[in-house]
């Protein structure tokens, strides 16, 4: 008997098949039982009418693993598929005390049972959409000529700031840190491969319970030789549109489970609005914020901007004191050629980017101004000695 995935049920209508999975839900009505079975690729309803099998279903508990065999049929009224069960093989009968039942649970309980919470429809949908986003990042960047480079996780360098580093002793060689970004390392690779990116875990030693500050998260960094400020933003916005379109196409079911309004996603088109930091501060002041031109945007400020534009918006030309030492400055020397891409609906910054300083002497001076250890960053400075290019 052919074993199929639930996602392939539509291709097997009228055929006998076996599905391997777990009981997500069950109910009975007189001489018929309905089993909700998931296998990772989807959920299907198993219909049981055989008297002997009905007795078997009575002992099946939530999350029991099993193999069911039967004919694949199409639901008479819905665009759904079912399996008319002719055989049940229980792989493991789960105890009847599964802690995550149908009732509502608080965040603390769910996080304490995260290993089981992953099985819920909502978490299933999130993981599958996340997978599509990751594949979209790889697909877009590959078609744009970027290749994947793996940056180290343990590093002697601080990329984002020395106050949020996870520090450890590196044998007898001094201190090492959990990476905050792979950016500096993949900059070195552009002089070999032209365009590259990395994708992996990064860390911030920020003890916070807000959704905006995570101790560990996954981030993509990309670098490209001979790409300047405006082209950099074009790559960013085209990537966002590409990923959104991919999710809309491949994750309709998952978006339904999450009750996501797809109209907002469908409306995202490039090019995105471009506003300088100075212009944004003025707009925020008009909306009641007391932010100053010398200050970074807070979470409330980003939310206000998201509500006003209701689409991703680039904030450009940030005051130099608010951004990293490696960012190239404009002709005034007071602002960096950098951008934050702010997403609507309160999500805030989703991309930070800039043109990098490509002159050795200038970058050396910036490194000293930020009081960074030259011995740790000399290799990074060397990149500007041997064939430096705009990037």
N, C-alpha and C positions, 0 to 999 in steps of 0.2 A: 504494500500500500504506500502510495506517495505521501511523503511528509511535506506540507506546505506552510508558508508563512501566512498569517491572517491578511496581510496587505495584498496577497496574491489571490484572495478568495474569488474576486471577480473574474479571474482567468480560468477558474476551475468549476464554474457553475455546471451542475449536472454530473459531476464526477465524484467518485468516492475518494476521500483524502483523510489524512491524519493531521491533527493540530496538537502541538505540544505547548503547554503553558500553565497558567495558574488561575485559580478561581478568584475572580474579582467580586462577584456578587451572585446570588442565586435566589430564586423564588419559585413557588409551585402553586398550581391552581387545579385542584381535583386530580385528574389523570394525566397531567402534563407538568413538566418542570422546565424551567428556563435557567440555563447556566451562562453567566457572563465570563468569558475566558479571554485573557490577554496573553500575548506571547512576546511583547516588546515591540512588535511592528504594528500592533493595533488591537482592537477588541472585537470579538464576534460572539453572537448569541448561539448557544447550543440548545436545541429543542429535544427533550427526552419524553417519549411516550411509551416505550417498552416497559411492561410491569416490573420485570426483573431489574432493569436499569434504574427505574424510579426508586426502588429500594436502595440501590447503590448510592443514588444522589442524596438520600436522607442523611448519610453519615459524612458526606463531603463538607468540609469546613472552609472558611475564607482562607485564601492563600495556600490551599493544598495544591500540590503540583500533580499534573496528570496528562495523559494522552487520550484524546477523544477521536474517534473515527466515525465517519458518516458522509452523507451526500451534501455537497455544497449547493445551497439554493439561494435565490434572490427574494428578499422581503417583498410581499405583494404590493405594498404601498410606498415604501421608502427606498432610497438609494443605499440600501444596506444589504448585507449578506448574512446567511445563517448556515448552521450545520445541523442536519437531521441526524442525531446521534444514534449510532448502532452498536457502539462499543466504548467502554470506558476502562482505562487502565490507570489506576492511582499509583503515582510514583512515590509520593510521600503525603501522608495525611497530617495536616498541620493541627496543633492543639487548638482548642476553641477559645483561646484567650488572646487572640490577635489584638494588640493594644490600640491600633488605629482603626477604629470602626467607622460607622457612617456619621456619628455625631461630630459636632464642631470641637476643635481643640485649639488651645492657645499657642502662641509662638514658642514659648519656652518648652512646652510638652513636645511639640513637633520637632524642635531642634534637638532635644534630648533623645528623640527617636528618629533621627535623621536617616539612619540606615534603613528604616522601614518606610518612612515618609516618602522616600524616593519612588515608591511603587504607586503613589497616588496619581490620578489622571493629570492634575495640574503640574506636578513635578515631571511627569513623563513628557508633557507638552513642552515645558520649559527646556528640558534637556535636548529634545529633538530640534527645537528652534535654535538653541545655542549651537548645536552641531551644524545646522544649515548656515548660520552666521560664520562659523569658523571655516567651513568649506567655501563660503562666498569670499572671505578674505583671501584665502589661498588662490581661488580661481581668478579673482580680479587681478591680484598682484602678479600672478604668473602670466596672464595675458598682457600685462603692461611691462613685462620684461624683468620683473623682480624674482630673485631666487631666495630660498629659505636658508638663513644662517643661524646657527645656534650660539647664543651668547652665554657666558658663564653665569651661574647662580651665585657662587661665592666670588667676591670681588674686593680689591683693596680701595676701590674708588666709590665716592658718593656722587651720584648723578643728579639727584633732585634736592638734596639738602641734608645737612649733617645732624639735624635734630630728630629725624625720624628713622634712624638706621638701627637695624638689628645687628648688634656687634658681638663678635666672638673671638676667642684666641685661636690663631692659626698656627698650631704647634709652637715652635720657638721662633717663628718668623714675624711675630707682631700680630696686628689685628686684621680681621677680615670681616666682611659685611654681607648680609643677604642682599641680593641685587634689588635696586629700586627701578632699574630700567636697563635694557640691553643696548640702548642707543649709542653710547660711546664706542662700544665694541663693533657694532655693525657699521659705524662710520668708517672704521679701518678697512672693512671688507669692500666698500664701494670702489676703492682704488684697484681692486682685483676683478670684481664681477660687475661693476657699474651700478646696478640696482639690487638691493637686497632688503630682507625683512626678517625679524624674528618674532616668535610668539611663544610666550611662556609665563611662568609665575613670577610675580614681583611682590615686594614686601614693604610695608610701612609700619613703623613702631608707633602707631597711633591707637591708643586705647579709647575706642569710641563705639557707640551702639547705633550711630546714624547710618542710613543707607549710603551716605556719601563718602564714608571713610571706612575702608576695609583693610584689615591687617594683611591679608593675602588676597591677591586677585590675579587674573591673567590679562596680559596686555600685549598688543602688537606694536612694534617699532619698525619704521621703514626709513631707509635712506637712499638717496639717488644722486649720482654724480651729474653735474651740468644741469641740474634742475633748480631754478630760482623761485622766488617768493610766490608769484602769481600762479605759476605752473604747479607748484606744491599744493596750493589750495584747490586747484582744478582736479588734481588726483584725489584729494580727500573727498570732495563732494561727489565725484563720479563713483568712488568706491561705496559711499553710503547709499547712493541711489541703486547701485548694482546689488548690494546686499538686501536692501528692502524689497526689490523686485523678486529676488530669488526666494525670500521667505514667503512673500505673497503667493508665489507660484507653487511652492513645494510644501507649505505648512498650513493649508486651509483648515484642516481638521484641528490642528493644534491651536490655531488662533481662535477657533470657535470655542474650544474648551476653556481658553483663557478669557473669553468674552471680550476679545480685543476689537475695538472699532477700526476696521481696516480702511475706512475712508480717509482717516488721518494719514495712514501709511501711503495710500495710493496717491495722495496729493503732494508727496515729497518729490520735487523736481529740481534739477540743477539748471542754472546756477543759483546758489544760495545768496541771500543779502550779505553785503560786506559793510561793516560799520567799524570805525576806529574806536578805541577805548574812550577817547575824549568825547566822541559823539554819544556813545552808550551812557557815559556818566551823566551827560546833559539830559538824555531821555529819562534816565532813572530818577534824577532830581525832580523832573516834571511830574513823575509818577509818585513822588513822596519819599523817595529814598534820600538819605543824607550822605551817600557815598561821595568821596572827594576824588579829584583827578589823579591823586597820588596813591589811591587805594585799589586793592584787588576786589573783585566782585565776591560777595557772599552768596550763600545759597538762596536767600530771599531775592537778591538782585537778579540772579540767573533765572529764577522762576518768573519774575516780572517780565524779563526780556522774552522768555519763552511764550508767555501769555500774549504779549504784544504782537509778536511776529507769527506765532503758531506754525513755525517751520524752523528747520535748522538755520542758524545765523552765525556768520563769522565775526568775531571781534578781533580787530587787527591793531597794529601799532600800539603795543602796550608800553607804558613807562619802563625804562631800562631797569630800574631798581626792583621791579616786580618779577623779573624773569631771570633765567639762568645765564651764567657767564658765557656760554658758547653761542648765544644767539647774536646774529649780525644786527647791527644798528642801522637806522636810516640815515639820510644825509645830514640831519640835525644832530645826530649823536645822542638824542634824548629818548628815542623810542626804538624798540626792536622790531625787526621784520618777522614778527611771530603772530600766531593766531590761536584763539580758542574757538572751537566749534561748539556752540550751545544748542542743545536739543530742547524742544518744547515739552510741555506736560510735566515740568518740574525735574526733568532728568539732568539738566545742567550740562557741564562740559563733558563731551564724549571724545573729542580729539584735541590734542595740543600739538602745535607744529611750528616750525620756524625755518628760515634760511640760517645756516650755520656760519659763524665767522671763519673765513678761509685764509686770513692773513696771519702768519706766524707771530710777528711782533705784537699785533693787536690782541691776539688771543693770549699771549704771554702776559700782557698787561692786565687783561681781564682776570686771568687766573690769580694774579697777585692781588688785585683789588678785592677779590672774593676770599682772600686769605686761604686759598687751597694749597695743599702740599705739592710743591713742584715735582718732587721725586715720584709721587704717585701718578702725576699727570704728564710727565715728560713724553711718554709714548704717544699720548693724545696730541701733544704739541708737535711731535715729529711728523704727524700726518700733514701738517701745513708746510713742512720743509721740502718734501719730495713729491713734486707734481700736484700741488694743491689746486683744487678747482671749486667753482661755485657749487654748493650742494645744500 
